[in-house]
Amino acid sequence: MTLKDKKQIVGILVNPRKKEVSAPLDSLDEWISLSNPGAEFLLATYQSKYLRTDYRNLKILPVEEILARADLLVTLGGDGTILRTVQAIGDREIPILGVNLGGLGFLAETPPELLIPNLQSYLMGKYLVESRKLLNCLVVDRDERFFALNDFVFDKAGFSRVIEIITMVDGSLLNSYIADALILSTPTGSTGYSLSAGGPIVLPGTEVFIINPICPHSLTNRPVVVPDTATISIKVYTEHKEFFLFRDGYKVDSYPSGTSFELTKAPFFAKLVKVKKRSFIETLRNKLHWGEDFRNKNRWSYHNLK
């Protein structure tokens, strides 16, 4: 059975704080009226001054009901909206088509004006699904589990003193970092916080994780790349009463000194819909403006020689 044989259910999740979400939703509502694409469109319930409640063709439902029914999720926002959507999906592996209303948009690649053409391609079965690995974190002392698409960060919690982060890889001591924080990043997260902290850019399909200290009190501590088959064990000590754990930019919880963690590759993936095949190298070049010369060449004397 192809997508054209089965009525698709398309869920729409948005960043309710962005006023830019209204125009794509209005266009989508009108397109459904004119073209009858043969799919059901569900819009998540939000409290937002930028969203109408009288769409003719978008059925408004709670997020959990949409997640239980959707074949595809369309996100309107930016990379942060996709990160939050991945957390909501969990292990259901619902494919995501990200529309970029934000900044760089490494994950949300579709511009608003291509939302409808890309939806048409999806409904015709003309698309690719890219699997992105996730990082799983077990809080050993509490038997709690979390996962992240970008990264986990062990942070000193605003305290003025550094923390000690004992890090082991497959049972062997890697380092005892004295630092402000430690980032454990996936390849997807290598263009996020880890990049800002001096980490390497890693292509999404690379089978590795990145261990990257923030402000380590040592000239020799540098980011380390380990295979994604490794088990990374972390134990954090602080002179303060607690430290923080963040995942994908959001605080998970605070933990007392001496708490242990185990990080491994998650047994499920985030699925991103790609309508146009584009290499990650091309995306990097376009987003980061690599290869462009921004210098004022007139300052160099040889450009003025005739």
ZADRENFI-322290 format. One record per residue (C-alpha): residue number from 1; residue in three letters; x, y, z. Coordinates in pm, 1 decimal. Example, Ala and Ser with C-alpha at 12.3 -4.5 7.8 and 13.67 -1.06 7.14 Angstrom:
2
<seq:1; type:Ala; u:1230.0; v:-450.0; w:780.0>
<seq:2; type:Ser; u:1367.0; v:-106.0; w:714.0>
//
This chain:
306
<seq:1; type:Met; u:0.0; v:0.0; w:0.0>
<seq:2; type:Thr; u:136.6; v:342.4; w:-96.1>
<seq:3; type:Leu; u:68.0; v:674.5; w:70.2>
<seq:4; type:Lys; u:-174.8; v:749.8; w:-212.7>
<seq:5; type:Asp; u:-378.9; v:439.7; w:-120.2>
<seq:6; type:Lys; u:-401.0; v:521.2; w:251.3>
<seq:7; type:Lys; u:-553.6; v:832.5; w:398.8>
<seq:8; type:Gln; u:-272.1; v:1002.4; w:583.6>
<seq:9; type:Ile; u:-309.4; v:1179.6; w:915.3>
<seq:10; type:Val; u:-86.2; v:1485.1; w:940.0>
<seq:11; type:Gly; u:-30.6; v:1640.5; w:1282.1>
<seq:12; type:Ile; u:84.2; v:2001.3; w:1311.0>
<seq:13; type:Leu; u:285.8; v:2121.8; w:1609.9>
<seq:14; type:Val; u:394.0; v:2484.3; w:1632.0>
<seq:15; type:Asn; u:594.5; v:2722.4; w:1845.0>
<seq:16; type:Pro; u:303.3; v:2926.5; w:1986.9>
<seq:17; type:Arg; u:532.4; v:3218.5; w:2071.9>
<seq:18; type:Lys; u:616.5; v:3287.9; w:1707.5>
<seq:19; type:Lys; u:380.3; v:3520.7; w:1524.5>
<seq:20; type:Glu; u:513.8; v:3381.1; w:1195.3>
<seq:21; type:Val; u:312.5; v:3059.6; w:1244.2>
<seq:22; type:Ser; u:-15.7; v:3221.9; w:1141.0>
<seq:23; type:Ala; u:60.5; v:3275.4; w:770.4>
<seq:24; type:Pro; u:162.7; v:2913.2; w:690.5>
<seq:25; type:Leu; u:-144.3; v:2782.0; w:874.7>
<seq:26; type:Asp; u:-374.2; v:3016.8; w:683.6>
<seq:27; type:Ser; u:-216.7; v:2908.0; w:354.2>
<seq:28; type:Leu; u:-245.6; v:2542.1; w:448.8>
<seq:29; type:Asp; u:-611.6; v:2578.5; w:544.2>
<seq:30; type:Glu; u:-687.6; v:2745.5; w:209.9>
<seq:31; type:Trp; u:-486.7; v:2486.0; w:11.4>
<seq:32; type:Ile; u:-681.3; v:2199.6; w:169.7>
<seq:33; type:Ser; u:-1009.2; v:2366.4; w:68.5>
<seq:34; type:Leu; u:-895.4; v:2413.8; w:-291.1>
<seq:35; type:Ser; u:-710.6; v:2088.5; w:-358.2>
<seq:36; type:Asn; u:-868.2; v:1825.2; w:-128.4>
<seq:37; type:Pro; u:-536.8; v:1640.6; w:-76.8>
<seq:38; type:Gly; u:-699.7; v:1331.9; w:73.7>
<seq:39; type:Ala; u:-537.5; v:1363.1; w:415.8>
<seq:40; type:Glu; u:-664.7; v:1460.2; w:759.1>
<seq:41; type:Phe; u:-488.0; v:1755.0; w:921.4>
<seq:42; type:Leu; u:-475.9; v:1790.5; w:1300.2>
<seq:43; type:Leu; u:-351.6; v:2104.0; w:1477.2>
<seq:44; type:Ala; u:-233.5; v:2079.3; w:1835.8>
<seq:45; type:Thr; u:-415.2; v:2282.4; w:2100.9>
<seq:46; type:Tyr; u:-220.3; v:2590.5; w:2212.4>
<seq:47; type:Gln; u:-283.5; v:2904.4; w:2411.7>
<seq:48; type:Ser; u:-150.7; v:3159.9; w:2163.8>
<seq:49; type:Lys; u:-263.0; v:3499.3; w:2038.8>
<seq:50; type:Tyr; u:-114.4; v:3412.3; w:1699.5>
<seq:51; type:Leu; u:-341.9; v:3113.2; w:1629.7>
<seq:52; type:Arg; u:-702.1; v:3111.7; w:1517.6>
<seq:53; type:Thr; u:-956.7; v:2862.1; w:1642.0>
<seq:54; type:Asp; u:-1183.0; v:2873.2; w:1335.9>
<seq:55; type:Tyr; u:-979.5; v:2689.8; w:1071.8>
<seq:56; type:Arg; u:-1212.8; v:2511.4; w:830.7>
<seq:57; type:Asn; u:-985.5; v:2217.9; w:754.1>
<seq:58; type:Leu; u:-756.7; v:2188.8; w:1056.4>
<seq:59; type:Lys; u:-906.1; v:1989.1; w:1340.9>
<seq:60; type:Ile; u:-779.5; v:2112.9; w:1677.1>
<seq:61; type:Leu; u:-690.2; v:1836.0; w:1922.7>
<seq:62; type:Pro; u:-466.7; v:1785.8; w:2229.2>
<seq:63; type:Val; u:-104.2; v:1704.2; w:2150.2>
<seq:64; type:Glu; u:-118.9; v:1352.9; w:2297.4>
<seq:65; type:Glu; u:-415.2; v:1258.1; w:2079.9>
<seq:66; type:Ile; u:-232.2; v:1381.1; w:1771.8>
<seq:67; type:Leu; u:79.4; v:1183.4; w:1864.6>
<seq:68; type:Ala; u:-131.5; v:869.6; w:1900.0>
<seq:69; type:Arg; u:-281.2; v:907.4; w:1551.2>
<seq:70; type:Ala; u:-37.2; v:1091.6; w:1323.8>
<seq:71; type:Asp; u:150.6; v:936.1; w:1031.1>
<seq:72; type:Leu; u:349.1; v:1258.0; w:985.1>
<seq:73; type:Leu; u:421.8; v:1554.5; w:1210.7>
<seq:74; type:Val; u:477.5; v:1900.2; w:1064.1>
<seq:75; type:Thr; u:654.5; v:2142.8; w:1296.7>
<seq:76; type:Leu; u:632.7; v:2519.5; w:1251.4>
<seq:77; type:Gly; u:909.6; v:2696.1; w:1440.3>
<seq:78; type:Gly; u:1277.5; v:2614.9; w:1434.2>
<seq:79; type:Asp; u:1521.2; v:2351.3; w:1551.0>
<seq:80; type:Gly; u:1401.1; v:2397.0; w:1908.9>
<seq:81; type:Thr; u:1047.8; v:2304.4; w:1804.6>
<seq:82; type:Ile; u:1179.2; v:1983.8; w:1648.9>
<seq:83; type:Leu; u:1380.0; v:1901.9; w:1962.2>
<seq:84; type:Arg; u:1069.2; v:1940.0; w:2178.5>
<seq:85; type:Thr; u:866.2; v:1734.0; w:1931.1>
<seq:86; type:Val; u:1121.1; v:1451.8; w:1942.5>
<seq:87; type:Gln; u:1089.3; v:1448.0; w:2321.5>
<seq:88; type:Ala; u:710.3; v:1426.6; w:2292.0>
<seq:89; type:Ile; u:725.0; v:1145.0; w:2034.2>
<seq:90; type:Gly; u:948.5; v:921.0; w:2244.6>
<seq:91; type:Asp; u:1006.6; v:582.7; w:2084.9>
<seq:92; type:Arg; u:715.7; v:606.2; w:1838.1>
<seq:93; type:Glu; u:947.5; v:721.5; w:1555.5>
<seq:94; type:Ile; u:684.4; v:937.8; w:1382.5>
<seq:95; type:Pro; u:852.4; v:1117.2; w:1088.4>
<seq:96; type:Ile; u:887.1; v:1494.7; w:1119.8>
<seq:97; type:Leu; u:878.1; v:1758.9; w:846.1>
<seq:98; type:Gly; u:1032.0; v:2071.3; w:997.2>
<seq:99; type:Val; u:938.2; v:2417.2; w:869.2>
<seq:100; type:Asn; u:1194.4; v:2678.9; w:962.9>
<seq:101; type:Leu; u:1056.2; v:3000.8; w:1111.0>
<seq:102; type:Gly; u:1365.8; v:3048.6; w:1323.9>
<seq:103; type:Gly; u:1737.9; v:3101.1; w:1270.7>
<seq:104; type:Leu; u:1990.9; v:2867.1; w:1112.3>
<seq:105; type:Gly; u:1764.1; v:2565.3; w:1087.6>
<seq:106; type:Phe; u:1997.7; v:2265.5; w:1067.3>
<seq:107; type:Leu; u:1703.5; v:2035.4; w:1146.3>
<seq:108; type:Ala; u:1407.9; v:2242.1; w:1022.2>
<seq:109; type:Glu; u:1511.7; v:2278.8; w:659.7>
<seq:110; type:Thr; u:1181.5; v:2360.2; w:485.7>
<seq:111; type:Pro; u:1117.3; v:2733.8; w:430.1>
<seq:112; type:Pro; u:754.3; v:2842.8; w:485.7>
<seq:113; type:Glu; u:691.0; v:2898.4; w:114.7>
<seq:114; type:Leu; u:774.8; v:2532.8; w:42.8>
<seq:115; type:Leu; u:546.2; v:2383.2; w:308.6>
<seq:116; type:Ile; u:265.6; v:2299.3; w:66.3>
<seq:117; type:Pro; u:489.6; v:2171.6; w:-219.2>
<seq:118; type:Asn; u:675.7; v:1951.7; w:28.8>
<seq:119; type:Leu; u:350.6; v:1820.6; w:174.6>
<seq:120; type:Gln; u:235.6; v:1737.6; w:-178.1>
<seq:121; type:Ser; u:558.9; v:1545.8; w:-238.1>
<seq:122; type:Tyr; u:514.0; v:1356.9; w:88.4>
<seq:123; type:Leu; u:155.2; v:1260.1; w:10.3>
<seq:124; type:Met; u:269.4; v:1135.6; w:-332.1>
<seq:125; type:Gly; u:536.0; v:920.5; w:-166.3>
<seq:126; type:Lys; u:821.4; v:1130.2; w:-304.2>
<seq:127; type:Tyr; u:1035.1; v:1177.0; w:3.4>
<seq:128; type:Leu; u:1321.3; v:1034.0; w:207.6>
<seq:129; type:Val; u:1338.2; v:966.6; w:580.1>
<seq:130; type:Glu; u:1665.4; v:1036.0; w:758.0>
<seq:131; type:Ser; u:1726.3; v:853.1; w:1087.2>
<seq:132; type:Arg; u:1910.0; v:1050.5; w:1356.5>
<seq:133; type:Lys; u:2056.4; v:863.6; w:1651.2>
<seq:134; type:Leu; u:1960.1; v:958.2; w:2006.0>
<seq:135; type:Leu; u:2161.3; v:952.1; w:2326.2>
<seq:136; type:Asn; u:2012.7; v:765.1; w:2622.0>
<seq:137; type:Cys; u:2095.1; v:867.8; w:2980.6>
<seq:138; type:Leu; u:2034.2; v:646.7; w:3284.6>
<seq:139; type:Val; u:2044.3; v:811.2; w:3627.6>
<seq:140; type:Val; u:2187.6; v:511.4; w:3810.6>
<seq:141; type:Asp; u:2095.8; v:624.8; w:4161.3>
<seq:142; type:Arg; u:1730.5; v:686.8; w:4073.0>
<seq:143; type:Asp; u:1674.0; v:437.6; w:3789.5>
<seq:144; type:Glu; u:1549.1; v:724.5; w:3570.3>
<seq:145; type:Arg; u:1597.4; v:731.6; w:3192.8>
<seq:146; type:Phe; u:1602.0; v:1022.6; w:2951.4>
<seq:147; type:Phe; u:1702.4; v:1064.4; w:2588.7>
<seq:148; type:Ala; u:1829.5; v:1354.3; w:2378.6>
<seq:149; type:Leu; u:1866.2; v:1429.6; w:2009.2>
<seq:150; type:Asn; u:2130.9; v:1699.0; w:2054.0>
<seq:151; type:Asp; u:2306.0; v:1661.2; w:2387.1>
<seq:152; type:Phe; u:2316.5; v:1614.8; w:2761.0>
<seq:153; type:Val; u:2497.6; v:1875.8; w:2970.6>
<seq:154; type:Phe; u:2621.2; v:1825.4; w:3328.3>
<seq:155; type:Asp; u:2637.9; v:2179.6; w:3465.7>
<seq:156; type:Lys; u:2762.5; v:2345.0; w:3786.1>
<seq:157; type:Ala; u:2417.2; v:2499.8; w:3849.3>
<seq:158; type:Gly; u:2521.0; v:2863.2; w:3858.3>
<seq:159; type:Phe; u:2760.4; v:2807.0; w:4148.4>
<seq:160; type:Ser; u:3084.4; v:3005.1; w:4118.6>
<seq:161; type:Arg; u:3310.1; v:2700.9; w:4165.5>
<seq:162; type:Val; u:3389.1; v:2431.0; w:3912.6>
<seq:163; type:Ile; u:3261.5; v:2074.7; w:3943.7>
<seq:164; type:Glu; u:3448.3; v:1746.0; w:3909.1>
<seq:165; type:Ile; u:3316.7; v:1510.9; w:3640.2>
<seq:166; type:Ile; u:3470.2; v:1163.2; w:3645.7>
<seq:167; type:Thr; u:3425.8; v:1015.9; w:3298.2>
<seq:168; type:Met; u:3478.3; v:652.9; w:3199.6>
<seq:169; type:Val; u:3441.3; v:489.8; w:2856.6>
<seq:170; type:Asp; u:3363.2; v:117.4; w:2853.6>
<seq:171; type:Gly; u:3495.2; v:84.9; w:3207.4>
<seq:172; type:Ser; u:3824.9; v:267.6; w:3145.7>
<seq:173; type:Leu; u:3891.8; v:604.8; w:3306.1>
<seq:174; type:Leu; u:3902.6; v:874.5; w:3038.5>
<seq:175; type:Asn; u:3941.3; v:1182.0; w:3255.5>
<seq:176; type:Ser; u:3846.2; v:1353.0; w:3576.5>
<seq:177; type:Tyr; u:3737.3; v:1688.8; w:3439.4>
<seq:178; type:Ile; u:3756.5; v:1996.0; w:3659.1>
<seq:179; type:Ala; u:3528.9; v:2226.4; w:3462.1>
<seq:180; type:Asp; u:3216.9; v:2439.5; w:3451.2>
<seq:181; type:Ala; u:3027.0; v:2167.5; w:3266.7>
<seq:182; type:Leu; u:3055.5; v:1866.1; w:3037.4>
<seq:183; type:Ile; u:2864.6; v:1818.2; w:2711.5>
<seq:184; type:Leu; u:2787.4; v:1473.6; w:2572.6>
<seq:185; type:Ser; u:2672.1; v:1530.0; w:2217.7>
<seq:186; type:Thr; u:2536.4; v:1329.5; w:1927.0>
<seq:187; type:Pro; u:2648.3; v:1407.2; w:1570.0>
<seq:188; type:Thr; u:2323.2; v:1602.6; w:1530.6>
<seq:189; type:Gly; u:2413.5; v:1810.9; w:1836.3>
<seq:190; type:Ser; u:2763.6; v:1881.4; w:1706.3>
<seq:191; type:Thr; u:2632.7; v:2199.4; w:1538.2>
<seq:192; type:Gly; u:2470.0; v:2317.0; w:1862.4>
<seq:193; type:Tyr; u:2608.5; v:2388.2; w:2209.4>
<seq:194; type:Ser; u:2910.7; v:2165.5; w:2153.4>
<seq:195; type:Leu; u:3011.8; v:2374.7; w:1851.6>
<seq:196; type:Ser; u:2997.7; v:2689.6; w:2064.9>
<seq:197; type:Ala; u:3226.0; v:2519.0; w:2317.1>
<seq:198; type:Gly; u:3491.1; v:2441.2; w:2054.2>
<seq:199; type:Gly; u:3375.5; v:2092.1; w:1959.0>
<seq:200; type:Pro; u:3408.9; v:1939.5; w:1612.0>
<seq:201; type:Ile; u:3133.2; v:1934.7; w:1351.1>
<seq:202; type:Val; u:3039.0; v:1572.2; w:1283.0>
<seq:203; type:Leu; u:2826.2; v:1451.6; w:991.9>
<seq:204; type:Pro; u:2487.9; v:1317.5; w:1113.0>
<seq:205; type:Gly; u:2540.0; v:957.2; w:1004.2>
<seq:206; type:Thr; u:2876.7; v:922.0; w:1176.5>
<seq:207; type:Glu; u:2867.9; v:649.1; w:1441.1>
<seq:208; type:Val; u:3021.1; v:848.6; w:1725.6>
<seq:209; type:Phe; u:2945.4; v:1062.5; w:2029.1>
<seq:210; type:Ile; u:3138.0; v:1370.7; w:2144.3>
<seq:211; type:Ile; u:3261.7; v:1435.3; w:2499.0>
<seq:212; type:Asn; u:3332.2; v:1806.6; w:2532.5>
<seq:213; type:Pro; u:3426.5; v:1992.2; w:2855.2>
<seq:214; type:Ile; u:3325.4; v:2356.2; w:2904.5>
<seq:215; type:Cys; u:3599.5; v:2578.2; w:3049.1>
<seq:216; type:Pro; u:3816.0; v:2291.1; w:3180.8>
<seq:217; type:His; u:4087.5; v:2396.0; w:3424.3>
<seq:218; type:Ser; u:4359.0; v:2236.9; w:3211.7>
<seq:219; type:Leu; u:4543.7; v:2324.8; w:2892.7>
<seq:220; type:Thr; u:4535.6; v:1963.8; w:2775.1>
<seq:221; type:Asn; u:4163.1; v:1887.1; w:2801.0>
<seq:222; type:Arg; u:4008.9; v:1880.3; w:2455.1>
<seq:223; type:Pro; u:3691.9; v:1731.6; w:2302.2>
<seq:224; type:Val; u:3706.9; v:1353.8; w:2261.1>
<seq:225; type:Val; u:3519.0; v:1152.6; w:1998.4>
<seq:226; type:Val; u:3414.8; v:798.9; w:2099.0>
<seq:227; type:Pro; u:3225.2; v:524.4; w:1910.6>
<seq:228; type:Asp; u:2849.5; v:523.5; w:1960.7>
<seq:229; type:Thr; u:2872.7; v:162.1; w:2077.5>
<seq:230; type:Ala; u:3052.0; v:278.5; w:2392.1>
<seq:231; type:Thr; u:2904.2; v:303.5; w:2740.3>
<seq:232; type:Ile; u:2996.5; v:638.9; w:2892.8>
<seq:233; type:Ser; u:2985.6; v:646.8; w:3273.2>
<seq:234; type:Ile; u:2968.6; v:981.2; w:3452.5>
<seq:235; type:Lys; u:2997.9; v:1068.2; w:3821.1>
<seq:236; type:Val; u:2970.5; v:1431.3; w:3928.1>
<seq:237; type:Tyr; u:3102.5; v:1591.5; w:4246.6>
<seq:238; type:Thr; u:3035.0; v:1948.1; w:4358.3>
<seq:239; type:Glu; u:3110.9; v:2161.4; w:4663.9>
<seq:240; type:His; u:2763.4; v:2305.4; w:4621.6>
<seq:241; type:Lys; u:2454.4; v:2112.7; w:4732.8>
<seq:242; type:Glu; u:2359.4; v:2020.6; w:4376.1>
<seq:243; type:Phe; u:2438.0; v:2033.4; w:4003.9>
<seq:244; type:Phe; u:2207.1; v:2039.2; w:3701.7>
<seq:245; type:Leu; u:2143.9; v:1800.8; w:3413.8>
<seq:246; type:Phe; u:2017.1; v:1950.1; w:3088.1>
<seq:247; type:Arg; u:1896.2; v:1771.9; w:2775.3>
<seq:248; type:Asp; u:1853.8; v:1950.4; w:2443.9>
<seq:249; type:Gly; u:1871.4; v:2286.7; w:2618.5>
<seq:250; type:Tyr; u:1611.5; v:2216.3; w:2888.6>
<seq:251; type:Lys; u:1673.1; v:2137.7; w:3253.3>
<seq:252; type:Val; u:1594.0; v:1778.4; w:3350.2>
<seq:253; type:Asp; u:1651.7; v:1807.5; w:3724.8>
<seq:254; type:Ser; u:1904.3; v:1890.2; w:3995.3>
<seq:255; type:Tyr; u:2112.5; v:1614.1; w:4154.0>
<seq:256; type:Pro; u:2325.1; v:1584.8; w:4468.9>
<seq:257; type:Ser; u:2701.9; v:1549.5; w:4460.0>
<seq:258; type:Gly; u:2816.0; v:1196.1; w:4380.5>
<seq:259; type:Thr; u:2527.4; v:1105.0; w:4147.5>
<seq:260; type:Ser; u:2617.7; v:852.3; w:3875.4>
<seq:261; type:Phe; u:2495.5; v:830.8; w:3515.1>
<seq:262; type:Glu; u:2534.3; v:590.9; w:3222.0>
<seq:263; type:Leu; u:2501.4; v:712.3; w:2865.5>
<seq:264; type:Thr; u:2451.9; v:486.9; w:2563.2>
<seq:265; type:Lys; u:2297.7; v:495.7; w:2217.5>
<seq:266; type:Ala; u:1917.7; v:484.7; w:2237.8>
<seq:267; type:Pro; u:1739.9; v:183.7; w:2079.8>
<seq:268; type:Phe; u:1520.0; v:411.3; w:1863.8>
<seq:269; type:Phe; u:1571.4; v:707.0; w:1630.3>
<seq:270; type:Ala; u:1437.7; v:1049.2; w:1540.4>
<seq:271; type:Lys; u:1298.1; v:1041.7; w:1185.3>
<seq:272; type:Leu; u:1331.9; v:1354.3; w:969.9>
<seq:273; type:Val; u:1151.2; v:1386.2; w:635.9>
<seq:274; type:Lys; u:1359.6; v:1514.8; w:343.8>
<seq:275; type:Val; u:1186.0; v:1598.3; w:17.4>
<seq:276; type:Lys; u:1498.2; v:1720.3; w:-159.9>
<seq:277; type:Lys; u:1815.4; v:1516.5; w:-127.4>
<seq:278; type:Arg; u:2083.7; v:1752.7; w:-1.2>
<seq:279; type:Ser; u:2418.2; v:1663.8; w:147.7>
<seq:280; type:Phe; u:2499.3; v:1781.6; w:498.5>
<seq:281; type:Ile; u:2815.2; v:1940.0; w:356.3>
<seq:282; type:Glu; u:2596.9; v:2159.4; w:135.3>
<seq:283; type:Thr; u:2380.6; v:2248.1; w:435.1>
<seq:284; type:Leu; u:2688.5; v:2346.0; w:636.8>
<seq:285; type:Arg; u:2822.6; v:2559.8; w:356.0>
<seq:286; type:Asn; u:2490.9; v:2739.0; w:307.4>
<seq:287; type:Lys; u:2406.3; v:2787.1; w:674.8>
<seq:288; type:Leu; u:2753.3; v:2891.7; w:790.4>
<seq:289; type:His; u:2844.3; v:3078.8; w:470.4>
<seq:290; type:Trp; u:3160.6; v:2878.4; w:425.4>
<seq:291; type:Gly; u:3360.4; v:2961.9; w:115.5>
<seq:292; type:Glu; u:3224.9; v:3316.1; w:96.0>
<seq:293; type:Asp; u:3475.3; v:3600.6; w:105.6>
<seq:294; type:Phe; u:3341.2; v:3887.3; w:315.9>
<seq:295; type:Arg; u:3661.1; v:4091.6; w:301.4>
<seq:296; type:Asn; u:3675.1; v:4431.9; w:138.9>
<seq:297; type:Lys; u:3904.2; v:4342.3; w:-146.2>
<seq:298; type:Asn; u:3954.1; v:4705.8; w:-240.5>
<seq:299; type:Arg; u:4184.7; v:4741.6; w:57.2>
<seq:300; type:Trp; u:4440.2; v:4515.8; w:-109.5>
<seq:301; type:Ser; u:4665.5; v:4702.2; w:-349.8>
<seq:302; type:Tyr; u:4672.9; v:4432.3; w:-617.2>
<seq:303; type:His; u:4296.6; v:4470.6; w:-675.6>
<seq:304; type:Asn; u:4355.4; v:4831.9; w:-775.1>
<seq:305; type:Leu; u:4629.4; v:4755.5; w:-1023.3>
<seq:306; type:Lys; u:4515.7; v:4787.1; w:-1383.1>
//
